Amino acid sequence: MVRGRRKNSSMGSRFAKSRVAAARAAVPSSAAAVSAVPACESSVPEGTRELTAGHALADVPMNERLHAFEQGFRERFAQLVPVLKEVHALQHERDFEARAQAIVEERLGYQLPQKALEDAWINDLDTRELYLHGTFELFDQVVNEYWAGRDDLVAEAESAIAYFLDCDFHEVDISPCSDGRLLGLRRFILRLPDLAVRVKSYAGAQFDIEEDVRHWTKRELLRFREGRPTTADVPSRYLKIAAYHYSGADPLHQGCAAHGNSERDAADGALHQLRAFRQAIENTYCCGASVDTLLIGVDTDTDAIKIHIPDADTRMSLYRFVESAELYRATQGLDDQTASLRVYQAIQDTIHQQGWGRGNGAPHEGMLRLISRLLLSNISQLDYVARYHGGHYADVGHRERVIIVGQEIEEMQVRNFAYFAHLETMEEGAEGMDVGVNKIFRKLNVERGLPIPVVVHYRYDRKVPGSRERVEARCRRIRNTIMDRYRDLAEKGLIGCHMVIRDKRSGSRLEPLAA
């Protein structure tokens, strides 16, 4: 294993550069200024604020950058309803059309649909249409602007990929629940760079095993054919992570909707998928030793995590885990070296625990190193929540603004902004879509008279002949199926779809499609 790690380390820089080369070319060099907005006072009662900011292990500069990004992102969307209310109040005034366009252009940076303004004097202003249009316009803006001046994303990815290789992982693949409160899992909760890991969300973390087996096959083929990221003789592993979630403050009502708010069912369901994925690899290719799995739970009230530690046989238990919130409290006030040692000791104590959570020894050294890094990174996130949200999010429930259908949008990394429904066909993804529409957005939007904004997003490969045309056709097919499935909402203007496609390269701009 020592020989393998050395080989990984030597190849890490080369692979990192090859993996993000396309992204480097796509990232503009111009700087993008994002102004930090002063933190608002949390509305959470004092008794629920368990975490106090100022931890020795917290990455304060990173927390400040993430806060500026989050606040700038939220502030842009927060202006939509106030501006539309102002426009609505002017609809019977002289020069309404010109004044409405000027207000929206100045405050939000886009143009209103002219026909909706022209018809306002007859049928009254269709504010539902304007709400959908505004949400989609702002969505496109934040996605297309995300990469501007972000050369740091490439450098972060190179460093992280080299670190994974040194831990004996040639691929890190994460499947969180599609709940919007986990939308910041990669960038905020786990502090993993955009380009370094694969993330696909599914309702209840019930990822598609067959699709993941196909992806595993593709990654292994690259190792055998091209030596990327390591040659086949290096004993590195493919790491599959599943992330379930729960609510510490209101476990009976604000947990995972796909699992009836049951933390136990959510954790057990995610663990079952991980075991099935590993078994599928072993049954098909007889090489399960090249696959590692990891189960992570997230308290969506605080962003604290539970990492279920595998044993020497790579088996995990729902009763064997380390909680970052307990570590945060136990190490509060300690210096960084002592606090880091406590994290290491907590992992060792968990490995050697007795009772129901007892396992057969420790996982390999690379897994232990990665678990330590994830816990330390999450301590920074807990300090972030303590500093900017009073230790506990005020919105413990759903507050999503859009449903994203199709393929993941890596730029959407702000908690509780979007619900994600991953699907290739509506028949396969109907359950996840129904959770978003019927269990979440009917309460969030429809009961208030607001429509449900749905973004249908797929990627094409410009190197493959006909790829764009096929993806465009799929986009339209999915959109039509959604509108037909929820016809009761569509007929009342209470759901609308925005179709966008783009090249698979990171940093590619969205290409909107006309309905």
TORMI-160171 format. One record per residue (C-alpha): x, y, z; residue number from 1. Coordinates in Angstrom, 3 decimals. Each point is the difference from the previous one (the first is absolute). Layout:
N
[[X Y Z] NUM]
...
This chain:
515
[[0.000 0.000 0.000] 1]
[[2.868 2.353 0.649] 2]
[[1.178 -0.487 -3.562] 3]
[[-3.517 0.674 -1.250] 4]
[[-0.326 3.261 1.922] 5]
[[3.301 1.274 -1.334] 6]
[[-1.120 -0.730 -3.510] 7]
[[-3.279 1.763 0.593] 8]
[[1.741 3.065 1.377] 9]
[[2.345 0.240 -2.944] 10]
[[-2.869 -0.247 -2.453] 11]
[[-2.351 2.277 1.906] 12]
[[1.169 3.280 -1.491] 13]
[[-0.021 -1.384 -3.554] 14]
[[-3.514 -1.377 0.273] 15]
[[-1.362 3.061 1.756] 16]
[[1.226 2.182 -2.822] 17]
[[-1.468 -2.280 -2.691] 18]
[[-3.344 -0.290 1.773] 19]
[[-0.559 3.728 0.353] 20]
[[1.656 1.157 -3.213] 21]
[[-3.328 0.554 -1.731] 22]
[[-1.300 1.901 2.990] 23]
[[3.098 2.215 0.094] 24]
[[-0.598 0.938 -3.643] 25]
[[-3.629 0.790 0.718] 26]
[[0.595 2.195 3.044] 27]
[[0.125 3.707 -0.922] 28]
[[2.883 2.061 1.337] 29]
[[-2.054 3.054 0.893] 30]
[[-0.623 0.638 3.683] 31]
[[-3.486 -0.185 1.415] 32]
[[-0.687 2.133 3.019] 33]
[[-2.465 -1.377 2.499] 34]
[[-0.761 2.343 2.847] 35]
[[-0.527 -1.461 3.433] 36]
[[-3.324 0.868 1.579] 37]
[[0.012 0.517 3.784] 38]
[[-1.281 -3.056 1.860] 39]
[[-3.557 0.230 1.254] 40]
[[-0.954 -0.863 3.547] 41]
[[-1.304 -3.555 0.241] 42]
[[-3.592 -0.426 1.045] 43]
[[0.772 -3.301 1.745] 44]
[[-0.709 0.094 3.770] 45]
[[3.051 0.201 2.226] 46]
[[-0.646 -3.424 1.491] 47]
[[0.646 -1.727 -3.336] 48]
[[3.351 1.627 -0.694] 49]
[[2.354 -2.820 0.935] 50]
[[3.089 1.054 -1.934] 51]
[[2.151 3.041 0.693] 52]
[[2.204 1.524 -2.702] 53]
[[3.754 0.304 0.382] 54]
[[1.358 -3.553 -0.274] 55]
[[3.768 -0.462 -0.327] 56]
[[-0.416 -2.424 -2.931] 57]
[[-2.317 2.271 -2.007] 58]
[[1.200 1.324 -3.361] 59]
[[-1.059 3.610 0.552] 60]
[[1.102 1.414 -3.394] 61]
[[-1.895 -2.739 -1.830] 62]
[[-3.069 0.603 2.159] 63]
[[0.080 3.687 -0.884] 64]
[[0.205 -0.777 -3.723] 65]
[[-2.852 -2.505 0.194] 66]
[[-2.149 2.462 1.926] 67]
[[0.550 2.693 -2.618] 68]
[[-0.982 -2.486 -2.706] 69]
[[-3.101 -1.216 1.844] 70]
[[-1.257 3.469 0.915] 71]
[[0.585 1.377 -3.485] 72]
[[-1.851 -2.964 -1.479] 73]
[[-2.985 0.273 2.347] 74]
[[-0.248 3.779 -0.270] 75]
[[-0.450 -0.188 -3.753] 76]
[[-3.016 -2.305 0.235] 77]
[[-1.404 1.773 3.049] 78]
[[-0.605 3.108 -2.151] 79]
[[-2.300 -1.785 -2.456] 80]
[[-3.315 0.152 1.889] 81]
[[0.393 3.621 1.243] 82]
[[0.781 1.163 -3.548] 83]
[[-2.964 -1.890 -1.457] 84]
[[-2.276 1.505 2.646] 85]
[[1.194 3.439 -1.029] 86]
[[-0.658 -0.794 -3.662] 87]
[[-3.438 -1.387 0.840] 88]
[[-0.973 3.225 1.748] 89]
[[0.807 1.996 -3.154] 90]
[[-2.025 -2.008 -2.515] 91]
[[-2.725 2.639 -0.416] 92]
[[2.374 2.970 -0.090] 93]
[[0.942 1.977 -3.078] 94]
[[3.090 -1.334 -1.825] 95]
[[-0.289 -3.226 2.026] 96]
[[1.878 -2.175 -2.494] 97]
[[3.057 2.251 -0.227] 98]
[[0.105 0.656 3.754] 99]
[[-0.330 -3.712 0.833] 100]
[[2.830 -0.955 -2.355] 101]
[[2.239 2.735 1.381] 102]
[[-0.542 -1.088 3.619] 103]
[[0.700 -3.668 -0.692] 104]
[[2.995 0.733 -2.216] 105]
[[1.579 2.227 2.641] 106]
[[-0.754 -2.141 3.054] 107]
[[0.154 -3.548 -1.375] 108]
[[1.890 0.247 -3.264] 109]
[[-2.424 -1.555 -2.457] 110]
[[-2.961 0.901 -2.222] 111]
[[-3.623 -0.916 0.725] 112]
[[-1.985 -1.838 -2.732] 113]
[[-1.460 2.818 -2.059] 114]
[[-3.264 -1.790 -0.837] 115]
[[-0.847 -0.439 3.687] 116]
[[0.328 3.776 0.462] 117]
[[-1.985 0.850 -3.119] 118]
[[-2.902 -2.249 1.050] 119]
[[-0.148 1.309 3.580] 120]
[[-2.668 2.628 -0.780] 121]
[[-2.398 -2.726 -1.196] 122]
[[0.506 -2.994 2.297] 123]
[[1.944 1.569 2.870] 124]
[[3.685 -0.709 0.438] 125]
[[0.888 -3.697 0.049] 126]
[[2.287 0.072 3.022] 127]
[[0.386 -3.787 0.002] 128]
[[1.544 0.176 -3.451] 129]
[[2.267 2.846 1.124] 130]
[[1.052 -1.969 3.083] 131]
[[0.982 -3.020 -2.074] 132]
[[1.755 2.159 -2.584] 133]
[[1.943 1.892 2.676] 134]
[[1.059 -3.135 1.846] 135]
[[1.319 -1.566 -3.189] 136]
[[1.804 3.171 -1.093] 137]
[[1.749 0.329 3.366] 138]
[[0.818 -3.705 -0.047] 139]
[[1.765 0.345 -3.352] 140]
[[1.871 3.060 1.231] 141]
[[1.505 -1.643 3.087] 142]
[[0.977 -3.161 -1.868] 143]
[[1.653 1.822 -2.903] 144]
[[1.832 2.404 2.305] 145]
[[1.229 -2.668 2.400] 146]
[[3.298 -0.750 -1.715] 147]
[[1.020 3.599 -0.685] 148]
[[3.327 0.724 1.684] 149]
[[0.006 -3.393 1.752] 150]
[[3.409 -1.413 -0.899] 151]
[[0.191 -1.015 3.665] 152]
[[-2.502 -2.787 -0.712] 153]
[[2.496 -1.698 -2.305] 154]
[[2.823 0.251 2.532] 155]
[[-2.244 -1.365 2.762] 156]
[[-0.980 -2.968 -2.159] 157]
[[3.607 -0.828 -0.874] 158]
[[0.949 -0.040 3.675] 159]
[[-3.008 -2.088 1.038] 160]
[[0.464 -2.613 -2.746] 161]
[[3.649 -0.431 0.971] 162]
[[-1.104 -0.423 3.630] 163]
[[-2.580 -2.660 -0.943] 164]
[[2.650 -1.896 -1.935] 165]
[[2.311 0.117 2.994] 166]
[[-2.862 -1.548 2.012] 167]
[[-0.177 -2.760 -2.647] 168]
[[-3.236 1.234 -1.600] 169]
[[-0.018 0.520 -3.757] 170]
[[-3.651 1.131 -0.060] 171]
[[-2.338 1.555 2.578] 172]
[[-3.686 -0.351 -0.894] 173]
[[-2.660 1.519 2.311] 174]
[[-3.765 -0.594 -0.042] 175]
[[-1.829 2.244 2.478] 176]
[[-3.733 0.263 0.461] 177]
[[-1.516 2.483 -2.440] 178]
[[-1.491 2.055 2.859] 179]
[[0.920 3.663 -0.491] 180]
[[1.457 0.212 3.500] 181]
[[2.841 -2.254 -1.213] 182]
[[0.720 2.141 -3.042] 183]
[[3.102 1.448 1.676] 184]
[[1.381 -3.426 0.952] 185]
[[3.056 0.102 -2.226] 186]
[[1.095 3.623 0.230] 187]
[[-1.135 0.899 3.525] 188]
[[-0.596 -3.069 2.180] 189]
[[2.905 -2.165 -1.222] 190]
[[2.129 2.765 -1.567] 191]
[[0.816 -1.971 -3.163] 192]
[[0.908 1.889 -3.202] 193]
[[-2.422 0.130 -2.937] 194]
[[2.135 -1.834 -2.525] 195]
[[1.513 -2.663 2.256] 196]
[[-2.991 -2.241 0.715] 197]
[[-3.069 -1.380 -1.770] 198]
[[-3.346 0.893 1.612] 199]
[[-3.440 -1.285 -1.001] 200]
[[-3.036 0.508 2.232] 201]
[[-2.966 -2.332 0.379] 202]
[[-3.098 0.100 2.203] 203]
[[0.874 -1.755 3.240] 204]
[[3.572 -0.586 -1.278] 205]
[[-1.408 -2.970 -1.951] 206]
[[2.487 0.256 -2.833] 207]
[[-0.246 -1.996 -3.227] 208]
[[2.213 -3.045 0.563] 209]
[[0.141 -1.027 -3.674] 210]
[[1.056 3.504 -1.050] 211]
[[2.693 0.107 2.669] 212]
[[1.311 -3.389 -1.102] 213]
[[0.295 1.405 -3.527] 214]
[[1.904 3.006 1.312] 215]
[[2.285 -2.270 2.043] 216]
[[0.683 -2.028 -3.157] 217]
[[0.911 3.150 -1.911] 218]
[[2.433 1.156 2.702] 219]
[[1.658 -3.438 0.151] 220]
[[0.319 -0.074 -3.780] 221]
[[1.899 3.296 0.127] 222]
[[2.416 -1.542 2.501] 223]
[[0.660 -3.035 -2.210] 224]
[[0.085 1.793 -3.351] 225]
[[1.552 3.357 0.842] 226]
[[1.447 -0.270 3.516] 227]
[[-2.318 2.741 1.257] 228]
[[0.075 0.873 2.809] 229]
[[2.174 -2.994 0.911] 230]
[[1.174 -3.058 -1.864] 231]
[[-1.896 -3.232 0.613] 232]
[[2.788 -1.549 2.100] 233]
[[-0.302 2.712 2.673] 234]
[[-2.312 -1.223 2.810] 235]
[[-2.228 3.080 0.075] 236]
[[-3.754 0.001 0.541] 237]
[[-3.239 1.489 -1.274] 238]
[[-1.792 1.696 2.901] 239]
[[-3.796 0.174 0.012] 240]
[[-1.574 2.277 2.637] 241]
[[-3.702 0.213 0.836] 242]
[[-1.338 2.896 2.109] 243]
[[-3.322 -0.224 1.829] 244]
[[-1.434 2.725 2.253] 245]
[[-2.108 0.652 3.064] 246]
[[-1.156 2.862 2.229] 247]
[[1.339 0.236 3.534] 248]
[[-2.522 2.665 1.025] 249]
[[-3.159 -1.474 -1.552] 250]
[[0.736 -3.635 -0.912] 251]
[[-3.638 -1.007 -0.488] 252]
[[-0.844 2.706 -2.540] 253]
[[3.154 1.438 -1.618] 254]
[[1.946 -3.123 -0.919] 255]
[[0.215 -1.693 -3.389] 256]
[[-3.374 0.161 -1.764] 257]
[[0.865 -3.020 -2.141] 258]
[[0.350 -2.107 3.172] 259]
[[-2.945 1.363 1.976] 260]
[[2.259 2.240 2.150] 261]
[[1.610 -3.088 1.580] 262]
[[3.745 0.363 0.591] 263]
[[0.349 -3.757 0.462] 264]
[[-1.758 -0.775 -3.280] 265]
[[2.038 2.650 -1.860] 266]
[[3.304 -1.362 1.338] 267]
[[-0.983 -3.624 -0.560] 268]
[[-1.188 0.754 -3.542] 269]
[[3.267 1.723 -0.944] 270]
[[2.070 -2.797 1.557] 271]
[[-2.013 -2.592 -1.928] 272]
[[0.789 1.763 -3.284] 273]
[[3.715 0.088 0.810] 274]
[[0.038 -3.716 0.788] 275]
[[-1.955 -0.793 -3.154] 276]
[[2.395 2.072 -2.127] 277]
[[3.020 -1.803 1.397] 278]
[[-1.693 -3.369 -0.426] 279]
[[-0.858 0.862 -3.610] 280]
[[3.670 0.668 -0.745] 281]
[[1.084 -3.229 1.676] 282]
[[-2.643 -2.085 -1.788] 283]
[[0.778 1.508 -3.399] 284]
[[3.764 0.519 0.038] 285]
[[1.301 -1.994 2.996] 286]
[[2.101 2.924 1.184] 287]
[[-1.895 1.530 2.922] 288]
[[3.280 0.766 1.734] 289]
[[0.399 3.027 -2.270] 290]
[[-3.234 1.539 1.398] 291]
[[-0.306 1.790 3.345] 292]
[[-3.234 1.420 1.382] 293]
[[-0.725 2.673 2.606] 294]
[[-3.260 1.060 1.659] 295]
[[-0.481 3.571 1.238] 296]
[[-2.971 1.466 1.835] 297]
[[-0.729 3.744 0.054] 298]
[[-2.015 1.938 2.575] 299]
[[-1.568 2.592 -2.292] 300]
[[-0.691 2.311 2.981] 301]
[[3.704 0.591 0.683] 302]
[[1.967 -1.685 -2.836] 303]
[[1.576 -2.365 2.553] 304]
[[0.924 -3.420 -1.385] 305]
[[0.168 -3.592 1.150] 306]
[[2.658 -2.093 -1.745] 307]
[[-0.656 -3.730 0.238] 308]
[[3.500 -1.485 0.159] 309]
[[0.650 -3.208 -1.995] 310]
[[1.886 -2.847 1.637] 311]
[[2.907 -1.978 -1.458] 312]
[[-2.489 -1.988 -2.110] 313]
[[-1.478 3.300 -1.341] 314]
[[-3.272 -0.701 1.851] 315]
[[-1.925 2.856 1.608] 316]
[[-2.540 0.096 2.807] 317]
[[-2.756 2.476 0.815] 318]
[[1.320 -0.113 3.583] 319]
[[3.689 0.728 -0.715] 320]
[[0.567 3.652 -0.845] 321]
[[1.760 3.218 1.021] 322]
[[-2.082 3.158 0.476] 323]
[[1.621 3.290 -0.974] 324]
[[-2.275 2.055 2.288] 325]
[[1.233 -1.893 3.056] 326]
[[3.600 0.499 -1.132] 327]
[[-0.619 3.710 -0.545] 328]
[[-1.318 0.451 3.527] 329]
[[2.649 -2.240 1.581] 330]
[[2.866 1.871 -1.674] 331]
[[-1.366 3.537 0.451] 332]
[[2.682 2.154 1.645] 333]
[[2.876 -2.386 -0.738] 334]
[[3.007 0.902 -2.135] 335]
[[0.075 -1.415 -3.521] 336]
[[2.504 -2.797 0.705] 337]
[[-1.859 -1.285 3.044] 338]
[[-3.333 0.273 -1.797] 339]
[[1.344 -1.949 -3.007] 340]
[[1.238 -2.728 2.347] 341]
[[-3.472 -0.242 1.543] 342]
[[-1.469 -0.569 -3.457] 343]
[[2.457 -2.838 -0.596] 344]
[[-0.779 -1.503 3.404] 345]
[[-3.752 0.158 -0.665] 346]
[[0.462 -1.975 -3.228] 347]
[[2.097 -2.624 1.794] 348]
[[-2.490 -0.273 2.858] 349]
[[-2.790 -0.595 -2.503] 350]
[[1.990 -2.666 -1.846] 351]
[[0.593 -1.930 3.229] 352]
[[-3.449 0.427 1.513] 353]
[[-1.895 -3.050 1.267] 354]
[[-3.677 -0.876 -0.140] 355]
[[-2.249 0.186 -3.044] 356]
[[2.384 2.278 -1.885] 357]
[[3.003 -2.282 0.425] 358]
[[1.998 -0.583 -3.179] 359]
[[2.936 -2.096 -1.135] 360]
[[2.880 2.435 0.445] 361]
[[0.882 3.210 -1.831] 362]
[[-0.371 0.950 -3.662] 363]
[[3.088 0.603 -2.103] 364]
[[2.204 2.999 0.658] 365]
[[-1.288 2.016 -2.973] 366]
[[-3.600 -0.294 1.184] 367]
[[1.004 1.146 3.487] 368]
[[1.787 3.019 -1.447] 369]
[[-3.014 0.961 -2.117] 370]
[[-2.403 -0.394 2.940] 371]
[[2.230 2.247 2.100] 372]
[[0.050 2.619 -2.743] 373]
[[-3.788 -0.064 -0.400] 374]
[[-0.512 0.420 3.755] 375]
[[2.481 2.883 0.174] 376]
[[-1.629 1.655 -3.016] 377]
[[-3.422 -0.346 1.566] 378]
[[1.256 1.633 3.183] 379]
[[0.683 3.058 -2.148] 380]
[[-3.580 -0.204 -1.274] 381]
[[-1.371 -0.249 3.540] 382]
[[1.970 3.126 0.864] 383]
[[-1.503 1.617 -3.118] 384]
[[-3.518 -0.843 1.181] 385]
[[0.817 1.184 3.525] 386]
[[1.401 3.317 -1.232] 387]
[[-2.536 0.895 -2.684] 388]
[[-3.144 -1.900 1.052] 389]
[[0.186 -0.095 3.780] 390]
[[0.989 -3.685 0.063] 391]
[[-3.310 -1.175 -1.464] 392]
[[-1.766 0.823 -3.273] 393]
[[-3.219 1.949 0.392] 394]
[[-1.564 -1.825 -2.982] 395]
[[0.071 -3.567 1.287] 396]
[[-2.650 -0.974 -2.557] 397]
[[-0.187 0.240 -3.772] 398]
[[0.541 3.418 -1.597] 399]
[[1.007 -0.984 -3.525] 400]
[[-0.666 2.364 -2.906] 401]
[[0.263 -2.337 -3.001] 402]
[[-0.049 -3.650 -1.017] 403]
[[2.937 -1.054 -2.158] 404]
[[-0.742 -2.984 -2.226] 405]
[[2.473 -2.041 -2.011] 406]
[[3.700 0.327 0.677] 407]
[[1.760 1.651 2.931] 408]
[[0.856 3.705 -0.201] 409]
[[3.293 0.383 1.823] 410]
[[-0.395 3.768 0.397] 411]
[[-3.070 -0.447 2.243] 412]
[[1.704 -0.437 3.378] 413]
[[-2.046 2.088 2.399] 414]
[[-2.013 -1.744 2.698] 415]
[[-3.747 -0.265 -0.489] 416]
[[-0.018 1.680 -3.402] 417]
[[-1.085 -2.858 -2.266] 418]
[[-1.455 -3.482 0.117] 419]
[[1.660 -2.375 -2.456] 420]
[[-1.707 -2.802 -1.928] 421]
[[2.525 -2.075 -1.914] 422]
[[-1.605 -1.860 -2.884] 423]
[[0.652 -1.232 -3.494] 424]
[[-3.655 -0.819 -0.628] 425]
[[-3.096 1.191 1.839] 426]
[[-1.090 -3.584 0.628] 427]
[[3.205 -0.774 1.913] 428]
[[0.106 3.283 1.899] 429]
[[-3.693 0.480 0.720] 430]
[[0.309 -0.814 3.702] 431]
[[2.713 2.591 0.615] 432]
[[-1.894 2.594 -2.032] 433]
[[-3.205 -0.662 1.926] 434]
[[1.836 0.553 3.291] 435]
[[1.115 3.416 -1.207] 436]
[[-3.335 1.102 -1.455] 437]
[[-2.546 -1.608 2.312] 438]
[[1.793 -0.156 3.356] 439]
[[2.055 3.192 -0.185] 440]
[[-1.080 2.603 -2.557] 441]
[[-3.763 -0.366 0.316] 442]
[[0.474 1.243 3.566] 443]
[[2.766 2.501 -0.733] 444]
[[-1.467 1.629 -3.103] 445]
[[-3.379 -1.250 -1.184] 446]
[[-1.811 0.592 3.287] 447]
[[1.148 3.644 -0.236] 448]
[[-1.037 0.337 -3.634] 449]
[[3.587 -0.047 -1.290] 450]
[[0.954 -2.258 -2.920] 451]
[[2.653 -2.733 0.229] 452]
[[3.111 0.861 -2.077] 453]
[[1.573 -3.098 -1.579] 454]
[[3.365 0.123 -1.790] 455]
[[0.556 -2.900 -2.403] 456]
[[3.754 -0.336 -0.539] 457]
[[2.048 -2.443 -2.052] 458]
[[3.530 -0.009 -1.414] 459]
[[1.225 -1.002 -3.436] 460]
[[3.455 -0.937 -1.292] 461]
[[1.100 2.282 -2.805] 462]
[[2.516 -2.660 -1.115] 463]
[[-2.760 -2.519 -0.701] 464]
[[-1.932 0.473 -3.280] 465]
[[-3.695 0.644 0.597] 466]
[[0.386 0.243 3.783] 467]
[[-1.458 3.497 0.247] 468]
[[-3.058 -0.883 -2.072] 469]
[[-0.697 -3.129 2.043] 470]
[[0.338 1.873 3.304] 471]
[[-2.256 2.780 -1.236] 472]
[[-2.640 -2.574 -0.942] 473]
[[0.259 -1.635 3.427] 474]
[[-0.336 3.376 1.684] 475]
[[-3.236 0.723 -1.870] 476]
[[-1.347 -3.488 0.642] 477]
[[0.597 0.281 3.751] 478]
[[-1.541 3.482 0.088] 479]
[[-3.152 -1.168 -1.775] 480]
[[-0.296 -3.021 2.294] 481]
[[0.284 2.171 3.108] 482]
[[-2.669 2.407 -1.187] 483]
[[-2.278 -2.933 -0.814] 484]
[[0.601 -1.791 3.321] 485]
[[-0.891 3.104 1.992] 486]
[[-2.724 1.214 -2.341] 487]
[[-2.140 1.279 2.867] 488]
[[2.758 2.492 0.826] 489]
[[0.932 0.782 -3.593] 490]
[[-3.552 0.995 -0.939] 491]
[[0.009 2.590 2.779] 492]
[[3.460 1.359 -0.805] 493]
[[1.337 -1.487 3.244] 494]
[[2.961 -1.839 -1.534] 495]
[[2.415 1.014 -2.727] 496]
[[3.058 -1.572 -1.623] 497]
[[3.195 1.691 -1.144] 498]
[[2.063 -2.186 -2.357] 499]
[[3.776 0.461 -0.118] 500]
[[2.787 -2.080 -1.514] 501]
[[3.763 0.469 -0.124] 502]
[[3.246 -1.709 -0.894] 503]
[[1.287 -2.443 2.609] 504]
[[3.185 2.008 0.635] 505]
[[0.019 1.750 3.362] 506]
[[-0.478 3.727 -0.459] 507]
[[-2.193 -0.322 -3.106] 508]
[[-2.816 2.546 -0.296] 509]
[[-3.653 -0.970 0.096] 510]
[[-1.845 -0.103 -3.321] 511]
[[-3.738 0.664 0.563] 512]
[[-2.498 -1.781 -2.245] 513]
[[-3.300 1.468 -1.120] 514]
[[-3.103 -1.896 1.102] 515]
